[in-house]
Amino acid sequence: MTPQTTLQLILTIAIIAFATLLTRALPFFLFPVGKETPAVVRYLGSVLPFAVIGMLVIYCFKNISIFSGSRGLPELIASAFVILVHKWKHNLLLSIAGGTVVYMVLVQAVF
């Protein structure tokens, strides 16, 4: 592997900066303030958050084996904790942070 030149580094940073700016600014050009947002975009805006959360939940539980190890108990206990705290306090940050702490304590100290 050859070492990168200064020009390559500058070009790489410039391309990354341009791509980031483009992804941030493009929605403002496609959907200006006075123009109505298309129905498909509104639909996706209402459906995608739930789909993403569902996929994250599936991803978190995909490697659990009920036939070996702790049989998924730390994951299930931490998930129950997240649900209960969220129903109780209605605070997303507290629910997720608390569930993470509970899971880490269970994995490191109990199971």
DSSP file (Angstrom, degrees, kcal/mol; ACC not computed):
  #  RESIDUE AA STRUCTURE BP1 BP2  ACC     N-H-->O    O-->H-N    N-H-->O    O-->H-N    TCO  KAPPA ALPHA  PHI   PSI    X-CA   Y-CA   Z-CA
    1    1 A M              0   0    0      0, 0.0     0, 0.0     0, 0.0     0, 0.0   0.000 360.0 360.0 360.0 134.7    0.0    0.0    0.0
    2    2 A T        -     0   0    0      1,-0.1     2,-0.1     0, 0.0     0, 0.0  -0.659 360.0-105.3 -91.9 147.3    1.4    3.4   -0.9
    3    3 A P        -     0   0    0      0, 0.0     2,-0.2     0, 0.0    -1,-0.1  -0.409  40.6-108.8 -68.5 147.3    1.2    6.3    1.4
    4    4 A Q        -     0   0    0     -2,-0.1     2,-0.1     1,-0.1     0, 0.0  -0.484  27.9-129.9 -78.3 144.8   -1.4    8.9    0.5
    5    5 A T     >  -     0   0    0     -2,-0.2     4,-1.9     1,-0.1     5,-0.1  -0.438  24.5-109.1 -85.5 166.6   -0.3   12.3   -0.8
    6    6 A T  H  > S+     0   0    0      1,-0.2     4,-2.5     2,-0.2     5,-0.2   0.884 119.7  55.5 -62.8 -39.1   -1.6   15.6    0.6
    7    7 A L  H  > S+     0   0    0      1,-0.2     4,-2.7     2,-0.2    -1,-0.2   0.904 106.2  50.5 -61.7 -42.0   -3.6   16.1   -2.6
    8    8 A Q  H  > S+     0   0    0      2,-0.2     4,-2.5     1,-0.2    -1,-0.2   0.914 111.2  48.7 -62.5 -42.4   -5.4   12.8   -2.1
    9    9 A L  H  X S+     0   0    0     -4,-1.9     4,-2.4     2,-0.2    -2,-0.2   0.920 112.3  48.0 -63.8 -43.6   -6.2   13.6    1.5
   10   10 A I  H  X S+     0   0    0     -4,-2.5     4,-2.4     2,-0.2    -2,-0.2   0.919 113.2  47.8 -64.1 -43.7   -7.6   17.1    0.5
   11   11 A L  H  X S+     0   0    0     -4,-2.7     4,-2.5     2,-0.2     5,-0.2   0.904 111.4  50.8 -63.7 -41.1   -9.7   15.6   -2.3
   12   12 A T  H  X S+     0   0    0     -4,-2.5     4,-2.3    -5,-0.2    -2,-0.2   0.935 112.5  45.5 -61.9 -46.8  -11.0   12.9    0.0
   13   13 A I  H  X S+     0   0    0     -4,-2.4     4,-2.6     1,-0.2    -2,-0.2   0.897 112.9  51.3 -64.6 -39.8  -12.0   15.4    2.6
   14   14 A A  H  X S+     0   0    0     -4,-2.4     4,-2.5     2,-0.2    -2,-0.2   0.907 110.8  47.7 -64.2 -42.2  -13.6   17.7    0.0
   15   15 A I  H  X S+     0   0    0     -4,-2.5     4,-2.6     2,-0.2    -2,-0.2   0.912 113.1  48.0 -65.9 -42.5  -15.6   14.9   -1.5
   16   16 A I  H  X S+     0   0    0     -4,-2.3     4,-2.3    -5,-0.2    -2,-0.2   0.920 112.7  48.8 -63.7 -43.4  -16.9   13.8    1.9
   17   17 A A  H  X S+     0   0    0     -4,-2.6     4,-2.6     2,-0.2    -2,-0.2   0.911 112.4  48.4 -63.1 -42.3  -17.7   17.4    2.9
   18   18 A F  H  X S+     0   0    0     -4,-2.5     4,-2.8     2,-0.2    -2,-0.2   0.922 111.7  48.9 -64.2 -44.0  -19.6   17.9   -0.4
   19   19 A A  H  X S+     0   0    0     -4,-2.6     4,-2.3     2,-0.2    -2,-0.2   0.896 112.4  48.6 -63.8 -39.5  -21.6   14.7    0.0
   20   20 A T  H  X S+     0   0    0     -4,-2.3     4,-1.7     2,-0.2    -2,-0.2   0.933 112.9  47.3 -65.4 -45.5  -22.5   15.6    3.5
   21   21 A L  H  X S+     0   0    0     -4,-2.6     4,-2.6     1,-0.2     5,-0.3   0.902 111.2  52.4 -61.4 -41.2  -23.6   19.1    2.5
   22   22 A L  H  X S+     0   0    0     -4,-2.8     4,-2.5     1,-0.2    -1,-0.2   0.922 108.9  48.4 -62.3 -45.1  -25.6   17.6   -0.4
   23   23 A T  H  < S+     0   0    0     -4,-2.3    -1,-0.2     1,-0.2    -2,-0.2   0.812 115.9  45.3 -67.7 -27.9  -27.5   15.2    1.8
   24   24 A R  H  < S+     0   0    0     -4,-1.7     4,-0.3    -5,-0.2    -2,-0.2   0.863 121.2  35.9 -80.0 -36.4  -28.3   17.9    4.3
   25   25 A A  H >X S+     0   0    0     -4,-2.6     4,-1.2    -5,-0.2     3,-0.9   0.747  96.8  79.9 -91.4 -25.2  -29.3   20.6    1.7
   26   26 A L  H 3X S+     0   0    0     -4,-2.5     4,-2.6    -5,-0.3     3,-0.5   0.861  88.3  55.6 -56.4 -42.5  -31.1   18.4   -0.9
   27   27 A P  H 3> S+     0   0    0      0, 0.0     4,-2.4     0, 0.0    -1,-0.3   0.863 105.0  54.2 -59.8 -32.9  -34.4   18.1    1.0
   28   28 A F  H <4 S+     0   0    0     -3,-0.9    -2,-0.2    -4,-0.3     5,-0.1   0.830 112.3  43.7 -70.1 -29.9  -34.7   21.9    1.2
   29   29 A F  H  < S+     0   0    0     -4,-1.2    -1,-0.2    -3,-0.5    -3,-0.1   0.862 117.3  44.7 -79.5 -37.2  -34.3   22.1   -2.6
   30   30 A L  H  < S+     0   0    0     -4,-2.6    -2,-0.2     1,-0.3    -1,-0.1   0.852 125.4  30.7 -74.7 -34.3  -36.6   19.2   -3.4
   31   31 A F  S  < S-     0   0    0     -4,-2.4    -1,-0.3    -5,-0.3    -2,-0.1  -0.691  81.2-169.9-127.1  77.7  -39.3   20.3   -0.9
   32   32 A P    >   -     0   0    0      0, 0.0     3,-0.8     0, 0.0    -3,-0.1  -0.145  36.9-101.8 -66.4 166.9  -39.3   24.1   -0.5
   33   33 A V  T 3  S+     0   0    0      1,-0.2    -5,-0.0    -5,-0.1     0, 0.0   0.878 118.1  45.1 -60.2 -43.8  -41.4   25.8    2.2
   34   34 A G  T 3  S+     0   0    0      2,-0.1     2,-0.3     0, 0.0    -1,-0.2   0.652  98.1  86.5 -77.4 -14.5  -44.3   26.9    0.0
   35   35 A K  S <  S-     0   0    0     -3,-0.8     2,-0.2     1,-0.1     0, 0.0  -0.663  83.2-114.2 -93.0 141.3  -44.7   23.6   -1.9
   36   36 A E        -     0   0    0     -2,-0.3    -2,-0.1     1,-0.1     3,-0.1  -0.497  31.9-114.1 -73.5 138.6  -46.8   20.8   -0.5
   37   37 A T        -     0   0    0     -2,-0.2    -1,-0.1     1,-0.1     5,-0.1  -0.522  38.6-103.7 -71.0 134.5  -44.9   17.7    0.5
   38   38 A P     >  -     0   0    0      0, 0.0     4,-2.0     0, 0.0     3,-0.4  -0.216  24.5-119.8 -59.7 150.1  -45.7   14.7   -1.7
   39   39 A A  H  > S+     0   0    0      1,-0.2     4,-2.6     2,-0.2     5,-0.2   0.857 111.6  56.3 -60.6 -37.7  -48.0   12.1   -0.2
   40   40 A V  H  > S+     0   0    0      1,-0.2     4,-2.5     2,-0.2    -1,-0.2   0.875 107.4  49.0 -65.6 -35.7  -45.5    9.3   -0.5
   41   41 A V  H  > S+     0   0    0     -3,-0.4     4,-2.3     2,-0.2    -1,-0.2   0.907 111.9  48.3 -69.8 -41.0  -42.9   11.3    1.5
   42   42 A R  H  X S+     0   0    0     -4,-2.0     4,-1.3     2,-0.2    -2,-0.2   0.903 112.0  50.5 -63.1 -40.3  -45.5   12.0    4.2
   43   43 A Y  H >X S+     0   0    0     -4,-2.6     4,-1.7     1,-0.2     3,-0.6   0.943 111.5  46.8 -62.6 -48.0  -46.4    8.3    4.2
   44   44 A L  H 3X S+     0   0    0     -4,-2.5     4,-2.7     1,-0.2    -1,-0.2   0.876 108.5  56.8 -62.4 -36.7  -42.8    7.2    4.6
   45   45 A G  H 3< S+     0   0    0     -4,-2.3    -1,-0.2     1,-0.2    -2,-0.2   0.793 112.0  41.9 -64.6 -27.7  -42.3    9.8    7.3
   46   46 A S  H << S+     0   0    0     -4,-1.3     4,-0.3    -3,-0.6    -1,-0.2   0.736 123.4  35.8 -89.6 -23.9  -45.1    8.2    9.3
   47   47 A V  H >X S+     0   0    0     -4,-1.7     4,-1.7    -5,-0.1     3,-0.5   0.835 102.2  67.4 -99.3 -38.5  -44.2    4.6    8.7
   48   48 A L  H 3X S+     0   0    0     -4,-2.7     4,-2.8     1,-0.2     5,-0.2   0.839  92.1  59.3 -60.8 -39.0  -40.4    4.4    8.6
   49   49 A P  H 3> S+     0   0    0      0, 0.0     4,-2.1     0, 0.0    -1,-0.2   0.921 109.7  44.7 -57.1 -41.0  -39.7    5.2   12.3
   50   50 A F  H <> S+     0   0    0     -3,-0.5     4,-2.3    -4,-0.3    -2,-0.2   0.883 113.0  51.3 -69.0 -37.7  -41.7    2.2   13.4
   51   51 A A  H  X S+     0   0    0     -4,-1.7     4,-2.3     2,-0.2    -1,-0.2   0.900 110.1  49.3 -65.2 -40.7  -40.1    0.0   10.8
   52   52 A V  H  X S+     0   0    0     -4,-2.8     4,-2.3     2,-0.2    -2,-0.2   0.925 111.2  48.7 -65.7 -44.4  -36.6    1.0   11.9
   53   53 A I  H  X S+     0   0    0     -4,-2.1     4,-2.3    -5,-0.2    -2,-0.2   0.916 111.1  51.4 -62.0 -42.3  -37.4    0.4   15.6
   54   54 A G  H  X S+     0   0    0     -4,-2.3     4,-2.3     1,-0.2    -1,-0.2   0.912 110.1  48.5 -60.1 -43.2  -38.8   -3.0   14.6
   55   55 A M  H  X S+     0   0    0     -4,-2.3     4,-2.6     1,-0.2    -1,-0.2   0.879 110.0  52.3 -66.0 -36.9  -35.7   -3.9   12.7
   56   56 A L  H  X S+     0   0    0     -4,-2.3     4,-2.2     2,-0.2    -2,-0.2   0.894 109.2  49.7 -65.0 -39.1  -33.5   -2.8   15.6
   57   57 A V  H  X S+     0   0    0     -4,-2.3     4,-1.5     2,-0.2    -2,-0.2   0.935 112.2  47.2 -64.5 -45.2  -35.4   -5.0   18.0
   58   58 A I  H  X S+     0   0    0     -4,-2.3     4,-0.7     1,-0.2     3,-0.2   0.912 111.3  51.9 -61.4 -42.4  -35.1   -8.0   15.6
   59   59 A Y  H >< S+     0   0    0     -4,-2.6     3,-0.6     1,-0.2     4,-0.3   0.880 107.5  52.9 -61.9 -38.5  -31.4   -7.3   15.2
   60   60 A C  H 3< S+     0   0    0     -4,-2.2     3,-0.2     1,-0.2    -1,-0.2   0.826 117.0  37.5 -67.2 -30.8  -30.9   -7.2   19.0
   61   61 A F  H >< S+     0   0    0     -4,-1.5     3,-1.2    -3,-0.2    -1,-0.2   0.388  88.6  97.1-101.2   3.7  -32.5  -10.6   19.4
   62   62 A K  T << S+     0   0    0     -4,-0.7    -1,-0.2    -3,-0.6    -2,-0.1   0.785  85.5  44.2 -69.9 -28.0  -31.2  -12.4   16.3
   63   63 A N  T 3  S+     0   0    0     -4,-0.3     2,-0.4    -3,-0.2    -1,-0.3   0.233  81.3 123.2-102.4  14.7  -28.3  -14.2   18.0
   64   64 A I    <   -     0   0    0     -3,-1.2     2,-0.5     7,-0.1    -3,-0.0  -0.612  43.8-161.8 -78.7 131.2  -30.1  -15.4   21.1
   65   65 A S    >   -     0   0    0     -2,-0.4     3,-0.8     3,-0.2     6,-0.4  -0.960  11.7-166.9-113.5 120.0  -29.9  -19.2   21.6
   66   66 A I  T 3  S+     0   0    0     -2,-0.5    -1,-0.1     1,-0.2     3,-0.0   0.524  87.2  59.4 -80.8  -3.1  -32.5  -20.6   24.0
   67   67 A F  T 3  S+     0   0    0      1,-0.0     2,-0.3    -3,-0.0    -1,-0.2   0.465 108.7  32.7-103.6  -3.4  -30.5  -23.9   24.0
   68   68 A S  S X  S+     0   0    0     -3,-0.8     3,-1.7     0, 0.0    -3,-0.2  -0.957 102.1   2.9-147.8 164.8  -27.2  -22.6   25.3
   69   69 A G  T 3  S-     0   0    0     -2,-0.3    -3,-0.0     1,-0.3     0, 0.0  -0.291 124.8 -16.7  62.9-137.3  -25.6  -20.1   27.6
   70   70 A S  T >  S-     0   0    0      1,-0.0     3,-1.8    -2,-0.0    -1,-0.3   0.381  86.0-125.8 -85.2   5.1  -27.9  -17.8   29.5
   71   71 A R  T <   -     0   0    0     -3,-1.7    -2,-0.1    -6,-0.4    -5,-0.1   0.729  62.4 -64.1  58.8  27.1  -30.8  -18.7   27.2
   72   72 A G  T 3> S+     0   0    0     -4,-0.2     4,-2.3    -7,-0.2    -1,-0.3   0.581  99.0 132.2  78.9   9.7  -31.5  -15.1   26.4
   73   73 A L  H <>  +     0   0    0     -3,-1.8     4,-2.9     1,-0.2     5,-0.3   0.916  68.9  51.4 -64.1 -44.1  -32.5  -14.1   29.9
   74   74 A P  H  > S+     0   0    0      0, 0.0     4,-2.5     0, 0.0     5,-0.2   0.922 112.7  47.1 -59.6 -40.3  -30.3  -11.0   30.2
   75   75 A E  H  > S+     0   0    0      2,-0.2     4,-2.3     1,-0.2    -2,-0.2   0.919 114.5  45.8 -65.5 -43.6  -31.8   -9.7   26.9
   76   76 A L  H  X S+     0   0    0     -4,-2.3     4,-2.4     2,-0.2    -1,-0.2   0.898 114.0  48.2 -67.9 -40.3  -35.3  -10.5   27.9
   77   77 A I  H  X S+     0   0    0     -4,-2.9     4,-2.3     2,-0.2    -2,-0.2   0.932 113.7  46.7 -64.8 -45.4  -34.9   -8.9   31.4
   78   78 A A  H  X S+     0   0    0     -4,-2.5     4,-2.4    -5,-0.3    -2,-0.2   0.890 112.5  50.6 -64.5 -38.6  -33.3   -5.8   30.0
   79   79 A S  H  X S+     0   0    0     -4,-2.3     4,-2.4     2,-0.2    -2,-0.2   0.913 110.1  49.1 -65.3 -42.4  -36.1   -5.5   27.4
   80   80 A A  H  X S+     0   0    0     -4,-2.4     4,-2.7     1,-0.2     5,-0.2   0.894 110.2  52.5 -62.5 -39.1  -38.8   -5.9   30.0
   81   81 A F  H  X S+     0   0    0     -4,-2.3     4,-2.8     2,-0.2     5,-0.3   0.929 108.7  49.7 -61.0 -45.7  -37.0   -3.2   32.0
   82   82 A V  H  X S+     0   0    0     -4,-2.4     4,-2.3     1,-0.2    -2,-0.2   0.929 113.1  46.5 -59.7 -46.3  -37.0   -0.8   29.0
   83   83 A I  H  X S+     0   0    0     -4,-2.4     4,-2.3     2,-0.2    -2,-0.2   0.929 114.7  46.3 -63.4 -45.9  -40.7   -1.4   28.4
   84   84 A L  H  X S+     0   0    0     -4,-2.7     4,-2.0     2,-0.2    -2,-0.2   0.924 114.0  46.8 -65.0 -44.9  -41.7   -1.0   32.0
   85   85 A V  H  X>S+     0   0    0     -4,-2.8     4,-3.2    -5,-0.2     5,-0.6   0.892 113.0  50.1 -65.4 -38.1  -39.6    2.2   32.6
   86   86 A H  H  X5S+     0   0    0     -4,-2.3     4,-1.7    -5,-0.3    -1,-0.2   0.905 111.6  47.2 -68.5 -39.0  -40.9    3.7   29.3
   87   87 A K  H  <5S+     0   0    0     -4,-2.3    -1,-0.2    -5,-0.2    -2,-0.2   0.857 118.7  43.4 -65.6 -33.8  -44.5    3.0   30.3
   88   88 A W  H  <5S+     0   0    0     -4,-2.0    -2,-0.2    -5,-0.2    -3,-0.2   0.943 132.0  15.9 -77.6 -50.6  -43.8    4.5   33.8
   89   89 A K  H  <5S-     0   0    0     -4,-3.2    -3,-0.2    -5,-0.2    -2,-0.2   0.640  81.9-140.3-103.6 -17.8  -41.8    7.6   32.9
   90   90 A H     << +     0   0    0     -4,-1.7     2,-0.5    -5,-0.6    -4,-0.2   0.877  58.0 134.1  55.3  40.1  -42.4    8.1   29.2
   91   91 A N     >  -     0   0    0     -6,-0.3     4,-2.3     1,-0.2    -1,-0.2  -0.943  41.5-166.5-124.1 108.3  -38.7    9.1   28.8
   92   92 A L  H  > S+     0   0    0     -2,-0.5     4,-2.6     1,-0.2     5,-0.3   0.904  88.6  49.7 -62.0 -44.7  -37.0    7.5   25.9
   93   93 A L  H  > S+     0   0    0      1,-0.2     4,-2.6     2,-0.2     5,-0.3   0.918 112.4  47.5 -63.1 -44.0  -33.4    8.4   27.0
   94   94 A L  H  > S+     0   0    0      2,-0.2     4,-2.3     1,-0.2     5,-0.2   0.894 112.6  50.4 -63.5 -40.1  -34.0    7.0   30.5
   95   95 A S  H  X S+     0   0    0     -4,-2.3     4,-2.3     2,-0.2    -2,-0.2   0.945 115.5  40.2 -63.9 -49.3  -35.5    3.8   29.1
   96   96 A I  H  X S+     0   0    0     -4,-2.6     4,-2.2     2,-0.2    -2,-0.2   0.929 118.3  46.1 -69.6 -45.1  -32.7    3.1   26.7
   97   97 A A  H  X S+     0   0    0     -4,-2.6     4,-2.3    -5,-0.3    -2,-0.2   0.920 115.0  48.1 -64.1 -42.9  -29.9    4.1   29.1
   98   98 A G  H  X S+     0   0    0     -4,-2.3     4,-2.7    -5,-0.3    -2,-0.2   0.910 111.2  50.1 -64.3 -42.0  -31.4    2.2   32.0
   99   99 A G  H  X S+     0   0    0     -4,-2.3     4,-2.5    -5,-0.2    -1,-0.2   0.881 110.1  50.9 -63.2 -38.0  -32.0   -0.9   29.8
  100  100 A T  H  X S+     0   0    0     -4,-2.2     4,-2.6     2,-0.2    -2,-0.2   0.922 111.5  47.3 -64.5 -44.0  -28.3   -0.8   28.7
  101  101 A V  H  X S+     0   0    0     -4,-2.3     4,-2.5     2,-0.2     5,-0.2   0.931 112.9  48.7 -62.8 -45.7  -27.1   -0.5   32.3
  102  102 A V  H  X S+     0   0    0     -4,-2.7     4,-2.5     1,-0.2    -2,-0.2   0.927 112.7  48.4 -60.5 -45.0  -29.3   -3.4   33.4
  103  103 A Y  H  X S+     0   0    0     -4,-2.5     4,-2.7     1,-0.2     5,-0.2   0.930 112.1  48.0 -61.3 -46.3  -28.2   -5.5   30.5
  104  104 A M  H  X S+     0   0    0     -4,-2.6     4,-2.7     1,-0.2     5,-0.3   0.893 112.3  49.2 -64.8 -39.5  -24.5   -4.8   31.1
  105  105 A V  H  X>S+     0   0    0     -4,-2.5     4,-2.6    -5,-0.2     5,-0.9   0.926 112.9  48.0 -64.7 -43.3  -24.8   -5.6   34.8
  106  106 A L  I  X>S+     0   0    0     -4,-2.5     5,-3.3    -5,-0.2     4,-0.9   0.921 116.1  42.9 -62.5 -43.7  -26.6   -8.8   34.1
  107  107 A V  I  <5S+     0   0    0     -4,-2.7    -2,-0.2     3,-0.2    -1,-0.2   0.902 122.2  38.0 -70.8 -40.8  -24.0   -9.9   31.5
  108  108 A Q  I  <5S+     0   0    0     -4,-2.7    -2,-0.2    -5,-0.2    -3,-0.2   0.845 132.9  17.4 -82.0 -33.6  -21.0   -8.9   33.5
  109  109 A A  I  <5S+     0   0    0     -4,-2.6    -3,-0.2    -5,-0.3    -2,-0.1   0.747 129.1  31.7-113.0 -29.3  -22.0   -9.8   37.1
  110  110 A V  I  <<       0   0    0     -5,-0.9    -3,-0.2    -4,-0.9    -4,-0.1   0.904 360.0 360.0-101.1 -52.9  -24.9  -12.2   37.0
  111  111 A F      <       0   0    0     -5,-3.3    -4,-0.2    -6,-0.1    -3,-0.1   0.444 360.0 360.0 -97.1 360.0  -24.8  -14.4   34.0
